Structures are given as C-alpha cells and as structure tokens.
Amino acid sequence: MDEHHRNDTDGMSRRAVLGGLAGGLLLPTFAAAEDAPIGTYPAGATGDSVFVGITVPLTGAYAAQGQDVRKGFELAVEHLNTGNELIRKLSPLTKRGVLGKTVSFGVADSEAKPNTAIQAQSRFITQNKAIMIAGSVSSAVAVALNKLAQREKVIYLPGISGSNDTTGKDCVRYGFRTCFYGYTAAAALAPVLAREIGHNKKVAYLTPDYTFGHTVQQSVEAFTKGFGWTTATNQVAPLGAPDFSTFLLNIANSGADIFVDIGFGADAVNSVKQAKQFGILDKMKLVVPYNTPFLAQQVGAQLMQGVYASSDFWWTYSEQNEIARMFVAAFEEKYHYKPEFGADDGYLQFAFWADAVERAGTFYPPAVIKAYEAEVRRPSTVGEVYFRAADHQLVRPIFVLRGKAPAAMKGPDDYYDIVELTPGASVMQPPTLFGCKLGPYT
C-alpha cells in the first residue's frame, strides 16, 4: 500500500472525530464500504495528484461570466497547491494540496450547452479519472451535470446556476451549490424595492426561456405580489437572441412602471442597451433581479445609475470583511481587475470542497458528502456560511445593490452601493418546497 493510499484510509478516525465535534454527531466511517470502488474512487486518488474537470462557457452569450468563474476556480487550485493563507481561512486543515495531493485540472468550453458540457465532463471522468467536476453559468448545464454526477457518483460543483431547480426538484446527492438563486434573490430584493420604489407597481418582465429565467421570474412575481406589484406583461425570449426588438416593443407598450430584465450575460447587456434605444429606461425603472457580472461595465454606469439588483458578492464588501479583502487583493494581483460574483463563487466552491475532503480524511465520495452534510459553519468572503444537509444549498447572505451615478464612483470598478446584506437563512425556502430528493450515496 503506497503512502497516498494510507493517507486516505488512515484518516477515518480523524474524520469521525472532526465530524462529531463540528457537526454535532459522529459521521459514519464507511470503513468497510471503501473497499468497493465507486465513481472514480479509488483510481482517481491513488497517485500523487488528483484531477478536477472544469467546464465553463468560453464562447457564446455567457463567455465573459464563464471566464470569471474559471479564474476563481484556477486561483483556488493555485492556493490549495501552495497552502496559501487565504485558502486555509476557508479550509483550516489544508496544508499543501488536498490530503497532501496536488490538484490538477482540465478546462473545456461548455458553450452554455448541456450536451457539450456532458460530453466534456464524461471525457474528464473516463479518461482523467476526475475526482470532482465543476462549472456552469447556464442552469440548464448545471441541471444536466447534476444528473451526470449522480449517475457517475462523482461530486459536482456548479459555479453559477441561478435556477431554483438546481437544488430544488433537480437536486442530487452528488451536487453542491454555493451561489444564490431566483428564490433567495427575489426574497432579498422585494422588500427593498417596495421600500425604495413603492407599492402597487405594474411590471414588465423580459425572461430567458429556460429554467433559470422561468424560476427567477416566478420568484420575483411571487415576492413582489405582497407589495401590490402586478404583471403587465412577461416577454419570454430565447437564449442568445441577437435582437430583442419584438419583446421590447411589447414591453414599451405595456403601460408598466417597472422593467425587470432577467437576461444574463450578453443577453442582459444587449437587452438593456436596446431598452434604452426604445425609450423604455426613460419611462420605466430598471430592476435586475439576478445581476450579471460585468453588466455595469459593459452597458455603462449611466444606464445602471439607480438600478436595483441582487448579487451574492460585491468587491467593496472587502472594506469590512478580512477574508473578502484577502480574496479581492489576491485576485486583482493575478488578473488585474476586481473579482465579480462568479469568481468568488468559483473560489469558495473549491475551498469548501477541499475542506470537506480534509474533514472526511478521504476522497471516498460518500464520506466527503457526509462531511458537507455535517453543516459545519465556516467564515468566508461574505460572512459565515454552511451547506444545508437537506438540499446541498449553501446558506449565505444576499447582496442588494444600487447602481451609482458616474460622478459618485470612487474608481473605475466602483459601480454599486451595497444597500442591504440579507442573512441567507432568512430568505431560503423550506428544503422540500421545490421537491428536492437527493438520492442515494451509493
């Protein structure tokens, strides 16, 4: 038996003790079960390194956001392999690598297409024995990779996925989501909208025609209904539409007070710019319930002035959070811009995966899953967080942002004020509300 395999199996008693101390009850040891291979274990964990497969959109409507998530993943891998001080804030047992093994990775372009992502991750699993797979920006991709992960028994970390379904009806035992989603975004944003804009407003929605768009629209509609907001029109547009004229003309003629743009990535950029051309932004208040990274930069601060948006990270929070300060500084030093929320989510997901593996003392997937499910609290770039055992959703604060006037910006990246930071537990649905049934460990 080689040294690395001893590291995996000798950690069983340590896992049980740590799980008991942090989670309130002892984790099962799975000692006998580890003799039976599952997923890519033990083949993917027998050498000096472990491989992680990453798929993000590097082309298409979500390319800029995919690159941002990728950079968060890659910075986390670099920090894991060097035992960086920042990663150890999130994964206290980390020394160098994960369980002493170097983390290597491959990246493939998902094109924000489920079939493309599945093909790429299937290759990483079969050819590279990926011990974990990661990445999405499209929730359709996240849901598809959830199913792949559960079937192949390989842990999956989505990156960005804003649909309620990802940890709702399409949740799986092998998937863990860090980012916010439609329900939590709407729950945090709606009271602020009512307070700042008023009650009894008529709303026009522009909704992407897939699981992300529909669940965000339904959530915003449900949470604003209590403040007397009603729907004037809901225009459903295809992902990657080059021209939103037909939809925006209907919105312009709807008599709405509020324009809620649920578009993401290049779709958000194009629809906001075109809405300005149609005169919509001159007569309706723009709201972006699930903010797109780089949106203010790409449409200009003038169009985003006074716009309310939900997010799960904004870099100026580093002024009051030490871990956020360390992350923003490290990211900016490497990539020369302030990190957006996708990069933050990517970094956190890899850090918390490493933490779960280290606490489990093994890469054996059911034991790692149990470590996640122990609901251990960790400090993070957004405050204290933990994964909810019932649906594998990170309980995390939600940022409500308001676009700054150009004259109020203190620097080129200073696009938003943080209006409110809403505690995660206060805006999350009961775990069973969206039909989550996690499925088996083995």
C-alpha positions in Angstrom: 0.0 0.0 0.0 1.5 3.3 -1.0 1.8 6.4 1.1 -1.1 8.3 -0.6 -3.5 5.4 -0.1 -2.5 5.2 3.6 -3.3 8.9 3.8 -6.8 8.2 2.5 -7.6 5.3 4.8 -5.8 6.3 7.9 -7.9 9.4 8.1 -11.0 7.5 9.0 -10.8 8.0 12.8 -9.9 11.7 12.3 -12.9 12.1 10.1 -15.3 10.7 12.7 -13.8 12.9 15.5 -13.9 16.1 13.4 -17.3 15.4 12.1 -18.6 14.8 15.7 -17.0 18.0 17.0 -18.1 20.3 14.2 -21.4 18.8 13.1 -23.0 17.7 16.4 -22.9 14.0 15.7 -20.4 11.4 14.5 -20.0 10.9 10.8 -20.2 7.2 9.7 -16.7 5.9 8.9 -17.6 3.9 5.7 -14.6 1.8 6.6 -15.9 -1.4 5.0 -17.5 0.3 2.1 -14.3 2.0 1.0 -13.0 -1.5 -0.2 -15.6 -1.2 -3.0 -14.8 1.2 -5.9 -17.3 4.0 -6.6 -17.2 6.6 -9.3 -13.6 7.4 -10.0 -12.6 6.3 -6.5 -10.0 4.9 -5.7 -8.5 5.1 -9.2 -8.6 8.9 -9.2 -6.9 9.2 -5.8 -4.1 6.6 -5.9 -1.3 8.8 -7.2 0.4 12.0 -6.0 -2.3 14.2 -7.6 -6.0 14.3 -8.2 -7.7 15.7 -11.3 -10.6 18.1 -11.5 -12.7 18.6 -14.7 -13.9 22.1 -15.3 -16.5 23.1 -18.0 -17.5 26.7 -18.4 -18.8 28.7 -21.4 -15.7 30.3 -23.0 -17.7 31.3 -26.1 -21.3 32.5 -26.6 -23.6 34.7 -24.6 -22.2 33.7 -21.3 -18.5 33.7 -22.2 -17.3 36.7 -20.0 -19.0 35.2 -17.0 -17.6 31.8 -17.7 -14.1 33.2 -17.8 -14.6 34.9 -14.5 -15.8 31.7 -12.8 -12.8 29.8 -14.4 -10.4 32.3 -12.9 -11.9 31.8 -9.4 -11.5 28.0 -9.8 -7.9 28.4 -11.0 -6.9 30.8 -8.3 -8.3 28.4 -5.7 -6.3 25.5 -7.2 -3.1 27.6 -7.1 -3.8 28.5 -3.4 -4.6 24.9 -2.5 -1.4 23.6 -4.0 0.7 26.2 -2.3 -1.1 26.2 1.1 -1.9 29.9 0.8 -3.1 31.7 3.9 -6.4 32.7 2.3 -7.4 29.1 1.4 -6.6 28.0 5.0 -9.1 30.5 6.3 -11.8 28.6 4.5 -10.3 25.1 4.8 -8.3 25.1 8.1 -6.9 21.6 7.7 -5.3 22.4 4.3 -1.5 22.3 4.3 -0.5 21.8 0.6 -2.8 20.3 -1.9 -5.8 18.3 -0.7 -4.9 15.4 1.7 -1.3 16.2 0.6 -2.1 15.5 -3.1 -1.5 18.2 -5.8 -4.7 19.3 -7.6 -4.5 19.3 -11.4 -7.3 20.3 -13.7 -8.5 20.5 -17.3 -10.8 23.1 -18.8 -13.3 22.6 -21.6 -15.7 25.1 -23.3 -19.3 24.1 -22.5 -20.7 26.8 -24.9 -23.5 27.0 -22.2 -24.9 23.9 -23.9 -25.9 20.9 -21.7 -24.9 18.2 -24.3 -21.5 19.8 -24.9 -20.8 20.0 -21.1 -21.9 16.4 -20.6 -19.6 15.2 -23.3 -16.6 17.1 -21.9 -17.2 16.1 -18.3 -17.7 12.4 -19.4 -14.3 12.5 -21.0 -12.7 14.0 -17.9 -14.3 11.2 -15.8 -13.4 8.3 -18.1 -10.0 9.5 -19.4 -8.7 11.5 -16.4 -10.5 9.8 -13.6 -11.7 13.2 -12.4 -12.3 13.0 -8.6 -14.6 16.1 -8.8 -16.2 18.0 -11.7 -17.2 21.7 -11.7 -18.5 24.6 -13.7 -21.6 26.1 -15.3 -23.1 29.5 -16.0 -26.3 28.2 -17.6 -28.6 26.5 -15.2 -29.6 24.1 -17.9 -26.0 22.9 -17.9 -26.0 22.7 -14.1 -29.1 20.5 -14.0 -27.6 18.2 -16.7 -24.3 17.9 -14.9 -26.2 17.2 -11.6 -27.7 14.2 -13.3 -24.3 13.1 -14.7 -22.7 13.4 -11.3 -25.3 11.4 -9.6 -25.2 8.6 -12.2 -21.3 8.5 -12.2 -21.0 9.1 -8.5 -18.6 12.0 -8.9 -19.1 15.2 -6.9 -20.2 18.2 -8.9 -19.9 21.9 -8.1 -21.9 24.1 -10.5 -20.2 27.6 -10.3 -23.0 29.9 -11.4 -26.6 28.5 -11.5 -29.5 30.8 -10.6 -32.4 28.4 -11.2 -34.4 27.3 -8.2 -34.4 23.8 -9.7 -30.6 23.2 -9.2 -31.1 22.5 -5.5 -34.8 22.1 -5.9 -36.5 19.4 -8.0 -33.3 18.6 -9.8 -31.1 18.4 -6.7 -28.8 15.4 -6.3 -26.8 13.8 -3.6 -23.6 14.5 -5.5 -24.2 18.2 -6.2 -23.4 21.2 -4.0 -24.3 24.8 -5.0 -22.6 27.8 -3.5 -24.3 30.7 -5.4 -27.6 32.4 -4.8 -30.7 31.6 -6.9 -34.0 33.0 -8.0 -35.9 32.5 -4.8 -33.3 34.0 -2.5 -32.6 36.8 -4.9 -36.2 37.8 -5.0 -36.8 37.3 -1.3 -33.9 39.7 -0.5 -34.7 42.2 -3.2 -38.5 42.6 -3.0 -38.7 44.4 0.4 -36.0 46.9 -0.8 -37.9 47.5 -4.0 -41.1 48.2 -2.1 -39.3 50.5 0.4 -37.3 52.4 -2.2 -39.6 52.4 -5.3 -43.1 52.0 -3.7 -46.1 49.7 -3.7 -48.7 48.9 -6.3 -46.5 48.9 -9.4 -47.1 47.4 -12.8 -44.2 45.2 -14.0 -42.9 44.1 -17.4 -40.6 41.1 -17.4 -38.1 40.0 -20.0 -37.5 36.4 -19.3 -35.0 33.9 -20.8 -36.8 30.8 -22.0 -35.2 28.1 -19.8 -35.1 27.0 -16.2 -33.2 30.0 -14.9 -35.4 32.6 -16.5 -38.7 31.0 -15.5 -37.8 30.3 -11.9 -36.4 33.8 -11.4 -39.5 35.4 -12.9 -41.8 33.3 -10.9 -39.9 34.1 -7.7 -39.9 37.9 -8.3 -43.6 37.9 -9.2 -44.4 35.9 -6.0 -42.4 38.1 -3.6 -43.5 41.4 -5.0 -47.2 40.4 -5.1 -47.4 41.1 -1.4 -46.5 44.7 -2.1 -49.2 45.1 -4.7 -47.0 44.7 -7.7 -48.8 43.1 -10.7 -47.6 41.8 -14.1 -48.3 43.9 -17.1 -46.5 41.5 -19.5 -44.0 38.7 -19.4 -42.0 38.6 -22.6 -40.2 35.2 -23.0 -37.1 35.4 -25.2 -34.7 32.7 -26.4 -31.2 32.4 -25.0 -28.7 34.2 -27.2 -31.3 36.3 -29.1 -29.4 38.8 -31.3 -32.4 41.2 -31.4 -34.9 41.9 -28.6 -37.0 44.4 -30.6 -40.2 42.4 -30.7 -40.1 41.7 -27.0 -39.1 45.3 -26.1 -41.8 46.8 -28.3 -44.4 44.9 -26.3 -42.8 46.0 -23.0 -42.7 49.6 -24.2 -46.5 49.4 -24.9 -47.4 47.5 -21.8 -48.1 50.5 -19.5 -45.7 49.1 -16.9 -43.9 51.2 -14.3 -41.0 48.7 -13.8 -38.9 46.9 -16.3 -37.5 43.7 -14.8 -34.7 42.3 -17.0 -33.9 38.7 -16.1 -31.5 38.3 -19.1 -28.0 37.2 -18.2 -24.6 37.6 -19.8 -24.6 39.1 -23.3 -28.4 38.9 -23.3 -28.6 41.3 -20.4 -26.1 43.7 -22.0 -27.9 43.7 -25.3 -31.4 43.9 -23.9 -30.5 46.8 -21.6 -28.9 48.8 -24.4 -31.8 48.1 -26.7 -34.3 49.0 -24.0 -32.6 52.4 -23.8 -33.0 52.8 -27.6 -36.7 52.0 -27.3 -37.1 54.7 -24.6 -38.1 52.1 -22.0 -35.5 53.2 -19.5 -36.7 56.8 -19.8 -40.2 55.9 -18.5 -39.7 52.7 -16.5 -37.5 51.9 -13.6 -35.0 49.1 -14.4 -34.6 46.2 -12.0 -32.1 43.4 -12.5 -33.1 40.6 -10.0 -30.1 38.4 -10.8 -27.2 40.7 -11.6 -24.9 39.8 -14.4 -21.1 40.1 -13.7 -19.7 42.9 -15.8 -23.1 44.3 -16.7 -22.4 47.9 -15.4 -19.0 47.9 -17.1 -20.5 46.7 -20.4 -23.6 48.9 -20.6 -22.0 51.9 -18.8 -22.6 53.4 -15.4 -25.0 55.9 -16.7 -27.6 53.2 -17.7 -27.1 51.4 -14.3 -27.5 54.5 -12.2 -30.2 53.9 -9.6 -30.8 50.4 -10.8 -31.5 47.8 -8.1 -30.0 44.3 -8.4 -29.4 41.2 -6.3 -26.0 39.6 -6.2 -24.1 37.2 -3.9 -20.9 39.2 -3.8 -19.6 42.7 -4.4 -16.0 43.6 -4.0 -16.4 46.7 -1.8 -17.5 44.3 0.9 -13.8 43.8 1.4 -13.7 47.1 3.3 -15.5 45.3 6.2 -14.6 41.6 5.8 -11.0 40.5 6.1 -11.3 37.3 4.1 -13.0 39.3 1.3 -10.1 41.8 1.4 -7.6 39.0 1.0 -9.5 37.4 -1.9 -10.0 40.7 -3.8 -6.3 41.6 -3.3 -5.1 38.1 -4.5 -7.5 38.0 -7.4 -6.7 41.6 -8.6 -2.9 40.9 -8.3 -3.2 37.9 -10.6 -5.9 39.0 -13.0 -5.7 42.9 -12.8 -9.4 43.5 -12.2 -11.8 43.3 -9.3 -13.5 39.9 -9.0 -17.2 39.6 -9.8 -19.5 37.2 -8.0 -18.8 34.3 -10.4 -15.1 34.3 -9.5 -16.0 34.5 -5.8 -18.3 31.5 -6.1 -15.7 29.5 -8.0 -13.1 30.1 -5.4 -15.4 29.3 -2.5 -16.6 26.1 -4.1 -13.1 24.7 -4.5 -12.1 25.8 -1.0 -15.2 24.2 0.6 -14.7 21.0 -1.4 -11.1 20.8 0.0 -12.5 21.5 3.5 -15.0 18.6 3.2 -12.3 16.2 1.9 -9.9 17.2 4.6 -12.5 16.7 7.3 -13.5 13.4 5.8 -9.9 12.3 5.6 -10.5 10.6 2.3 -11.7 11.2 -1.3 -14.2 8.4 -0.9 -17.3 10.3 -2.2 -20.0 9.2 0.3 -17.6 10.2 3.2 -17.0 13.6 1.5 -20.7 14.1 1.1 -21.3 13.3 4.7 -18.7 15.9 5.7 -20.5 18.5 3.6 -23.8 17.5 5.3 -22.4 18.0 8.8 -23.4 21.7 8.4 -20.1 22.9 9.6 -20.0 26.8 9.8 -17.2 28.5 8.0 -16.1 32.1 7.7 -16.0 33.3 4.1 -15.8 36.3 1.8 -19.4 37.0 2.6 -19.6 36.1 6.3 -20.4 32.9 8.0 -21.9 30.2 5.7 -22.7 26.5 5.7 -24.2 23.9 3.4 -27.7 22.8 4.2 -27.8 19.0 4.5 -31.3 18.6 3.2 -30.7 20.1 -0.3 -26.9 20.8 -0.5 -27.5 24.6 -0.9 -25.1 27.0 0.7 -26.8 29.2 3.3 -25.2 32.5 2.5 -26.0 36.3 2.6 -27.6 38.0 -0.4 -26.4 41.5 -1.5 -28.9 44.1 -2.7 -27.0 46.6 -4.9 -27.9 50.0 -6.3 -26.1 51.4 -9.3 -24.0 54.6 -8.6 -24.1 57.8 -10.5 -20.9 58.1 -12.5 -20.0 61.2 -10.5 -20.2 59.3 -7.3 -17.9 56.5 -8.4 -14.6 56.4 -6.5 -12.8 54.4 -9.1 -13.3 52.6 -12.5 -14.8 49.5 -10.8 -16.9 51.3 -8.2 -20.3 50.7 -9.9 -22.6 49.9 -7.0 -23.5 50.7 -3.4 -24.4 47.8 -1.1 -27.9 48.8 0.0 -28.5 45.7 2.1 -26.9 42.4 3.1 -29.7 40.0 3.9 -28.9 36.9 6.0 -29.2 33.7 4.0 -31.3 31.7 6.4 -34.0 34.4 6.3 -34.6 34.2 2.6 -34.3 30.4 1.9 -37.4 28.2 1.3 -38.1 25.0 3.2 -35.9 22.3 1.7 -38.8 20.4 0.4 -40.7 23.3 -1.2 -39.3 22.7 -4.7 -39.3 18.9 -4.4 -35.7 18.2 -3.6 -35.0 14.5 -3.2 -31.3 14.0 -3.0 -31.0 10.3 -3.9 -28.6 7.6 -2.7 -25.0 7.8 -1.7 -24.1 4.6 -3.4 
